[in-house]
Amino acid sequence: MALPKNEIIKLSDAVAKLLDQDNKNKSLGEVSQELNDYIIEIKELVDTGDITYDELKEEISKHMKGEEKILPNSLAQLLIGCVGGTDSCPMKKESPEDIPFAYDNKTKKLIPMSKFTSPLTEDTYAVIYISGDPRNVSVESLKDLEIAGFKKLRIEYKGIEQSSYKTINIDNLKRYIYSKPEKDSNAGIMVMVFIVMVALILFYNMKN
């Protein structure tokens, strides 16, 4: 089934803008609100069935050159996965009640991929797409989801060299957040200072 002309124009314009020379290498956290709106628009077109995965794949392929370098955590990396298959595409169709976000490793922030940013039902999952180690998602970002009312979390992650996303389902977001070890740099510094002081005391006692 062919796309209505206005939807073809929307998709073509959105993909062209996201993948132009000025934008494609930007990290997800560096994009303007306009570009974020394009991501949301594409995702909604897929979710509502106004465009098919094959139509999205074809449009992205038009704007990607086979030999060009794809920077990790960039707009280009977000979209290029859709050329490979649905399992590698963060723009794939979600369950109706789930809310997708992309995680920016550079700014350690969640980038909305939907006009909704809070749960629709008790069973709503916040779905995070991340390139790299899922343990790198910051505790602060997860707490923001909890404050927004999310109780469940799904992390879709893949390494730079991997094609398909792997999935972690977390049915108790609060428990997951508070079970994660705190990375307190000040505590680390205090421990190092303590060790140095003990070493100096032992060294002084040995000399005397």
C-alpha positions in Angstrom: 0.0 0.0 0.0 1.5 3.3 -1.0 1.8 6.2 1.4 -0.5 9.2 1.1 1.4 12.0 -0.6 1.5 14.2 2.5 2.9 11.3 4.7 5.7 10.7 2.1 6.6 14.4 2.2 6.7 14.3 6.1 8.9 11.2 6.3 11.2 12.4 3.5 11.6 15.8 5.1 12.2 14.4 8.6 14.8 11.9 7.5 16.6 14.4 5.2 16.8 16.9 8.1 18.1 14.4 10.6 20.7 13.0 8.3 22.0 16.2 6.6 25.7 17.1 7.0 25.1 19.5 9.9 23.0 17.2 12.0 23.9 13.5 11.4 27.0 13.5 13.7 25.4 15.3 16.6 24.8 13.3 19.7 21.3 12.7 20.8 21.6 15.2 23.6 22.9 18.0 21.3 19.9 18.0 18.9 17.5 20.9 18.8 13.9 20.6 19.8 13.0 20.7 16.1 15.2 17.6 15.4 13.8 15.8 18.5 10.3 16.5 17.1 11.3 14.9 13.8 12.4 11.7 15.7 9.0 11.7 17.6 7.1 12.2 14.3 8.8 9.3 12.6 8.3 7.1 15.6 4.6 8.0 15.7 4.2 7.3 11.9 5.6 3.8 12.5 3.5 3.2 15.7 0.2 4.2 14.1 0.9 2.2 10.9 0.9 5.3 8.7 4.3 4.1 7.4 5.7 0.6 7.2 9.1 -0.5 8.3 10.1 -1.1 4.7 9.1 2.4 3.8 11.2 3.8 6.6 14.1 1.6 5.7 14.0 2.8 2.1 13.9 6.5 3.0 16.9 6.2 5.4 18.8 4.2 2.8 18.4 7.2 0.4 20.3 9.4 2.7 23.1 7.1 3.9 26.3 6.4 1.9 27.6 2.9 2.4 31.2 3.9 3.2 30.7 6.9 5.4 31.8 6.7 9.0 29.0 6.4 11.6 29.8 8.1 14.9 28.6 6.3 18.1 25.8 7.9 19.9 24.9 10.0 16.9 21.7 10.7 15.0 23.1 8.7 12.1 23.7 5.7 14.4 20.2 5.9 15.7 18.7 5.6 12.2 21.2 3.4 10.4 20.2 0.4 12.5 16.8 0.6 10.7 18.4 -0.4 7.4 19.5 -3.7 8.9 16.2 -5.0 10.3 13.5 -4.4 12.9 15.5 -6.0 15.7 18.2 -3.3 15.2 15.8 -0.4 14.7 14.8 1.9 17.6 12.0 3.3 15.5 10.2 0.0 15.5 6.6 -0.2 16.6 6.2 -0.3 20.4 3.3 -1.8 22.4 0.6 0.9 22.6 1.1 1.6 26.3 4.9 1.8 26.3 6.9 5.0 26.2 10.2 5.1 24.3 13.3 7.1 25.1 16.8 7.2 23.6 19.8 7.5 26.0 22.6 9.9 25.3 25.8 8.6 26.7 27.5 12.0 26.3 25.0 14.1 28.4 23.7 11.1 30.4 20.1 12.2 29.6 17.0 10.6 28.2 15.7 11.9 24.9 11.9 11.5 24.4 10.9 9.5 21.3 7.2 10.1 21.9 5.0 13.1 22.7 4.2 11.2 25.9 6.7 11.3 28.7 4.7 9.7 31.6 3.0 6.3 31.9 -0.3 5.7 30.3 -1.3 2.7 32.6 0.1 0.8 35.6 1.7 -1.6 33.1 3.4 1.0 31.0 7.1 0.3 30.4 9.6 3.2 30.0 11.7 1.8 27.1 15.3 3.0 26.9 17.3 2.5 23.7 21.1 2.7 24.4 24.2 2.0 22.5 26.7 0.4 24.8 26.6 -1.1 28.3 23.1 -0.9 29.9 24.7 -0.3 33.3 25.8 3.1 32.0 22.3 4.5 32.2 22.6 7.1 35.0 20.8 6.6 38.3 19.6 10.2 37.9 17.9 9.4 34.6 16.2 6.4 36.2 15.0 8.5 39.1 13.5 11.0 36.7 11.5 8.2 35.2 10.3 7.1 38.7 9.3 10.7 39.5 7.4 10.8 36.3 5.4 7.8 37.6 7.0 4.9 35.8 7.1 1.6 37.7 8.5 -0.6 35.0 11.5 -0.4 32.7 12.7 -2.1 29.6 16.3 -1.4 28.4 17.1 -2.1 24.7 20.8 -2.1 24.3 23.5 -3.1 21.7 27.2 -2.6 21.3 28.7 -0.5 18.5 29.6 -3.6 16.6 26.3 -5.4 17.2 23.4 -5.3 14.9 20.4 -6.3 17.1 19.2 -5.0 20.4 19.2 -7.2 23.4 16.5 -6.7 26.0 16.4 -6.3 29.8 12.9 -6.2 31.4 12.7 -4.7 34.9 9.3 -5.0 36.5 10.1 -3.0 39.7 11.9 0.2 38.7 12.2 1.5 42.2 13.9 -1.6 43.5 16.2 -1.6 40.5 17.2 2.0 41.1 18.0 1.6 44.8 19.8 -1.7 44.3 22.4 -0.1 42.0 25.6 0.8 43.7 26.2 4.5 44.2 29.2 5.9 42.3 30.3 8.5 44.8 33.5 10.1 43.6 34.0 12.0 46.9 33.8 8.7 48.9 36.4 7.3 46.6 38.7 10.2 47.2 38.2 9.9 51.0 39.1 6.2 50.8 42.3 7.0 48.8 43.3 9.8 51.3 42.8 7.4 54.2 45.0 4.7 52.6 47.7 7.3 51.9 47.6 8.5 55.6 47.8 4.9 56.9 50.8 4.2 54.6 52.6 7.4 55.8 52.0 6.5 59.4 53.4 3.0 58.9 56.4 4.4 57.0 57.1 6.9 59.8 56.8 4.2 62.5 59.2 1.9 60.6 61.8 4.7 60.3 61.6 5.4 64.0 
